[in-house]
Amino acid sequence: MLKKWLCLCLLPLILSCAAARKETPVLGAEDQFALAKREYEKKKYSSAVLEFQKLIFNYPGAASLDSAQFLLGMCYFNEKDYSSSVGEFKKVLSSFSESPLANDASFMIAYAHYKDSPKPELDQTNTLKAIQELKDFLDEYPDSKHAPEAQKILFEARSKLAQKLYKNGRLYFKLKQYDAALLYLQDVLDQYSDTRYAAPASFLKGESYREQRKYDLAEL
């Protein structure tokens, strides 16, 4: 009786252990890629990240590996984890430099840096990185389908830097520190004369000279 009772008690444990020992079915490389891509297309980016990582780690020679690596970067980009996305896009360039997706990855690196840049009054390290990456991209892929968008983002990034300089110049002007104001305003004119901040910088430069009674310079 005791033996029968013990068997009944242990039966669920035995069955659960047996189930745990059963191997989880492993998808082939292309099926794994298809699964990951379906999750991506459904905008389930966290799930897609895991599925793309499975493909990358388990099938290092898969034909779809460059696409998986690129879409992994896009998952992070769409989740606004721009720093992680840059890391994944750079892997496309380092591991799949001959892939057609190298063009797209290079553009997305620059775009991610730009998206990660803060308001003009804050540190603009990422804006500077974006500008350099965009210039490198346009040098490397002048005929890319992304070239017009890259030019547009480059102008926006430069305008952000111009805005920062102009705001600094205006602040010093209000504080009546005209020499400091002139330094910032002149930088706008020297470096970003094609942006919309050039005209107000030029005007404020003239006003700074007038406040200093340097009327001959104010007219220039």
C-alpha positions in Angstrom: 0.0 0.0 0.0 2.8 2.3 0.9 4.7 1.6 -2.3 1.5 2.3 -4.3 1.1 5.6 -2.5 4.7 6.6 -3.2 4.4 5.8 -6.9 1.3 7.9 -7.2 3.0 10.8 -5.4 6.2 10.6 -7.5 4.4 10.1 -10.9 3.9 13.8 -11.6 7.5 14.5 -10.8 8.7 11.7 -13.0 6.5 12.9 -15.9 7.7 16.5 -15.5 11.4 15.5 -15.6 10.8 13.4 -18.7 9.1 16.4 -20.4 12.1 18.6 -19.4 14.5 16.1 -21.0 12.7 16.3 -24.3 14.7 18.5 -26.7 13.0 21.8 -27.8 12.7 21.7 -31.6 15.3 23.8 -33.3 14.4 25.7 -36.5 16.6 25.8 -39.5 18.4 29.0 -40.4 15.8 30.2 -43.0 12.8 29.3 -40.8 14.5 31.1 -37.9 15.0 34.2 -40.0 11.4 34.0 -41.2 10.2 33.8 -37.6 12.4 36.7 -36.5 11.3 38.8 -39.5 7.6 38.1 -38.7 8.1 39.4 -35.2 9.8 42.5 -36.6 7.1 43.2 -39.1 4.5 42.9 -36.3 6.6 45.6 -34.4 7.3 43.1 -31.6 10.8 44.4 -31.5 11.9 42.8 -28.1 10.8 39.4 -29.4 12.4 40.0 -32.7 15.7 40.9 -31.1 15.8 37.5 -29.3 14.9 35.6 -32.5 17.5 37.5 -34.6 20.1 36.8 -32.0 19.3 33.1 -32.1 20.0 33.1 -35.8 23.2 35.0 -35.5 24.6 32.9 -32.7 23.5 29.5 -34.0 24.0 29.9 -37.7 27.2 31.9 -38.3 27.3 30.9 -42.0 23.7 31.5 -42.9 22.9 33.3 -46.1 20.5 35.7 -44.4 23.0 36.7 -41.7 23.6 40.2 -43.0 19.9 40.9 -43.2 19.5 39.5 -39.6 22.3 41.7 -38.4 20.8 44.8 -40.1 17.3 44.1 -38.8 18.6 43.6 -35.3 20.0 47.1 -35.5 16.6 48.3 -36.8 14.8 46.7 -33.8 16.9 48.7 -31.4 16.5 51.9 -33.5 12.7 51.5 -33.5 12.8 51.0 -29.7 14.8 54.3 -29.6 17.8 52.5 -28.1 20.0 54.4 -30.5 23.3 53.5 -28.9 22.7 49.8 -29.2 21.4 50.2 -32.8 24.7 51.9 -33.8 26.7 49.0 -32.4 24.6 46.5 -34.4 24.8 48.5 -37.6 28.6 48.8 -37.2 28.7 45.0 -37.1 27.1 45.0 -40.6 30.0 47.1 -41.9 32.7 45.1 -40.2 31.4 41.6 -41.0 29.5 42.2 -44.2 31.3 45.1 -45.9 30.4 43.7 -49.4 26.7 43.3 -48.6 24.2 45.6 -50.3 23.0 46.4 -46.8 26.3 48.1 -45.9 25.0 51.2 -47.6 21.8 51.2 -45.5 23.8 50.4 -42.3 26.2 53.3 -42.9 23.3 55.7 -43.3 21.5 54.3 -40.2 24.6 54.8 -38.1 24.6 58.5 -38.9 20.8 58.8 -38.5 20.9 57.0 -35.1 23.5 59.5 -33.8 21.3 62.4 -35.0 18.2 61.0 -33.4 20.2 60.6 -30.2 21.3 64.2 -30.1 19.6 66.4 -27.5 18.2 70.0 -27.6 20.6 72.7 -28.9 21.4 74.1 -25.5 22.7 70.7 -24.3 25.9 68.8 -25.2 26.1 68.2 -28.9 28.6 65.4 -29.1 26.1 63.1 -30.9 25.3 65.9 -33.4 29.0 66.2 -34.2 29.2 62.4 -34.6 26.2 62.5 -36.9 27.7 65.2 -39.1 30.9 63.3 -39.5 29.1 60.0 -40.2 26.9 61.7 -42.8 29.9 63.3 -44.5 31.6 59.9 -44.6 28.4 58.3 -45.9 28.0 60.8 -48.7 31.7 60.4 -49.7 31.4 56.6 -49.7 27.9 56.3 -51.3 27.3 59.5 -53.3 24.7 57.8 -55.5 22.8 56.0 -52.7 19.1 56.2 -52.5 19.6 57.6 -49.0 21.8 60.5 -50.3 19.0 63.1 -50.5 17.8 62.2 -46.9 21.4 62.3 -45.7 21.8 65.8 -47.2 18.7 66.9 -45.4 19.7 65.5 -42.0 23.2 67.0 -42.5 21.7 70.4 -42.9 19.4 69.9 -39.9 22.4 68.8 -37.8 24.4 71.8 -38.8 21.5 74.1 -38.2 21.2 72.7 -34.6 24.9 73.6 -34.0 24.3 77.1 -35.5 21.3 77.5 -33.2 23.4 76.6 -30.2 26.0 79.2 -31.1 23.4 81.9 -31.8 21.7 81.3 -28.5 25.0 81.6 -26.7 25.7 84.8 -28.5 22.2 86.2 -27.7 22.6 85.3 -24.0 25.9 87.2 -23.8 24.4 90.1 -25.6 21.6 90.3 -23.0 24.2 90.1 -20.3 26.0 93.0 -22.0 29.1 90.9 -22.5 29.5 92.0 -26.0 33.0 90.7 -26.8 31.9 87.2 -25.8 28.7 87.6 -27.8 30.6 88.6 -30.9 32.8 85.5 -30.7 29.7 83.2 -30.9 27.9 85.3 -33.5 31.0 85.4 -35.7 31.2 81.6 -35.5 27.6 81.3 -36.8 28.6 83.5 -39.8 31.9 81.7 -40.4 30.6 78.1 -40.1 26.9 78.2 -40.8 26.2 81.1 -43.2 23.8 78.9 -45.1 21.4 78.4 -42.1 18.5 80.5 -41.0 20.6 81.7 -38.0 23.0 83.6 -40.1 20.7 86.7 -40.6 19.8 87.2 -36.9 23.4 86.6 -36.0 24.5 89.3 -38.4 22.0 91.7 -37.0 23.0 91.0 -33.4 26.6 91.3 -34.3 25.9 94.9 -35.6 23.9 95.6 -32.4 26.8 94.4 -30.3 29.2 96.9 -32.0 26.7 99.7 -31.6 26.5 99.0 -27.9 30.3 99.3 -27.8 30.0 102.5 -29.9 32.1 100.9 -32.6 29.8 102.4 -35.3 32.2 101.8 -38.2 32.2 98.1 -37.5 28.4 98.0 -36.9 27.9 99.1 -40.5 29.9 96.2 -42.0 
